[in-house]
Amino acid sequence: MDMGIKIDLNKAKEISHNIRREKRTKEFEPLDNVIAKKIPGTNETQTEAQRQEIRDRYAQIQTQIDQAQSLEELKSLPIFDIT
């Protein structure tokens, strides 16, 4: 009888998505403040372009999470980089 630890991949993906959302929100925060406060001397077009880059990056990570077939694949995603 195998009494080893079993990983629920769907739960691991759910946790990974939550981590992705938290990190994306933190990256958005300073840019959201620039947009919301309409700070003079800031370029809203450039700020929105930066926000789109973040959206695109995290959309790619979302796809990678959804397509992961193992815990090792999830662990290798950039949202888990601690450098």
PEJOGI-V119023 format. One line per field, one symbol per residue. ss: DSSP state (H for helix, E for strand, C for the rest). phi: phi as a letter, one per 30 degrees, with the letter a starting at -180 (. if undefined). psi: psi as a letter, one per 30 degrees, with the letter a starting at -180 (. if undefined). A space follows every 50 residues. Layout:
ss = ???
phi = ???
psi = ???
This chain:
ss = CCCCCCCCHHHHHHHHHHHHHHHHHHHHHHHHHHHHHCCCCCCHHHHHHH HHHHHHHHHHHHHHHHHCCCHHHHHCCHHHCCC
phi = .dcddccddddddddddddeddddddddeddddddddhdeiccddddddd ddddeddddddedddecdcadddddddddcdcd
psi = kjglkkkjeeeeeeeeeeeeeeeeeeeeeeeeeeeefhkkgkjeeeeeee eeeeeeefeeeeeeeefkfleeeefflffgkg.
